[in-house]
Amino acid sequence: MLEHSLLLIKPNAVQHKHIGHIISLLERGGYHISALKLFRFDEKLASRFYAEHVGKSFFPGLVQFMTSADTVAIIVEKENVIHDLRELIGAVEPEKRKPGTIRFLFGEGVTENGVHASDSDVSANREIGVIFGS
């Protein structure tokens, strides 16, 4: 059964011109791109998107980073998409990233890790609604 998820190409990867590289990795991995949007987070949208992190020590820095430049949002479809996409993007922590993952190739730290991907069906539906409208 075809499932969908959200991938964000974060400001650092956009600024370093990695959009095409990341989309190529998705296409080679068998993902179907059903929507794509270039936009810039404002504080309100970033706070809504990252609502589960409000009040955490890293939240202000995350919002500052995500509002610093353009982001690309992509809705991808594939069987087993949540699991497979999380494997393709790799770990948040730099020391745990496997070679060939998007974060290994294009991440620059923990927050500036290049991409975000939904971690569950519930998150995917909520995040797609926040970015693309319900």
N, C-alpha and C positions, 0 to 999 in steps of 0.2 A: 504494500500500500504506500502510495506517495505521501510523504509528510513534508511540512515546511518549517523553516527556521529563519532567523535573522542573523546576518553578519554585518557588523559595522567595520569599515576601514577607518581607523582612528586618525586624528589630525597629523600625527607624526608620519604615518605611512603615506597619507595624502600629500603632505608637504615634500616628502622625499621621492615622490613620483612612482610609488609602488602599486597604484591602483591596477594597472594592466597586468602586472606580475601576479597579483593576488587573484584577479579574475581568471587568468590562465590556469592557475592551480585549481581553482574551482571547476573550470570546464574540463580539465584533464581528469579530475576526480569523479566525473560523471554527474555533477550537480547541474540542475536546470535553473537558470536565473529567470524568475518570473516578474521581478520588479527591481528597479535600481533608482536611487535618488541621491543627488548631491545636495547637501544642505549644511548649515552651521547651527549648532546647538546654541540657544541662549540659556541663561541661568534657570529660567522656569522650566524649559523643556528638559534640560539635563537633570534637574532635581526630580522631575516626574519620572524620567527614564530610570534613574538610579535611586529610586525611592527607598529601596531596602537598605541603602547605605547611609541615609540621612542620620546625622548624629555621630557617625564613626569618625575617628581621628583623620583618616585619609580623605574624607568626603570633600572638604573645601579644595584640596589640591586636584582631585579628580574633576570637579566641576570647572576649575580654572583651566585645566588641560583640555577638556572636551569642548570648551567654548573658545579655544585659542585659534582655531582654523577650521576649515571645512572637514566634513565627514561624509563618507559614502555609505549608504544603507542599501543592503541587497537582501531580497527575499530569495532564498534558495529552496529547491525541492529535490527530493530524492528519497528512496526507501531508507529507513534507519538514519535519517538526516541529522538528528540531534547528536547521537553518539558519533557518527562518522565525522561530522563537522568539528566537534570538540577534539577529536583525534587529530584532524588536519591542522587545526590552529595551534595545538600544543599547550603546554603548561604556562601558567601566569609567572611562576618563579623562573628567572633566567637559568639557574643552575639545573633545572629539571627539564628543560626544553630538548626535545629530540631533534637531531639534524633532519632537515627537510620540512619541518613544520613551519607554518607561516610565522609564528612568533620567534622561532629560531632564526629565520631568514630576515625578518623585518622588525622585530621587537628591539627596543632600546632600553628597557627597564621593566619594572613591574607595572606602573600605570601606563607608560608609553610603550605598550607591548604590541602595537600595530593593529590589533583587531579585537573585536568582542563577538562572541557567539552565544546565542540563547542556550541555557543549560537544561531546559525541560520544555515539554509541549506547552505547559501553562505559561512559562516565561516567554516562549516564542509568540504565543497569541497576544499576550499583554504588550510586549515590546513592539511587535508589528503594528498593533493598534496605536501605540504612542507615536511612532514615527510616520506611519502611512495613513493613520486615521482608521477608525473602526468601520 
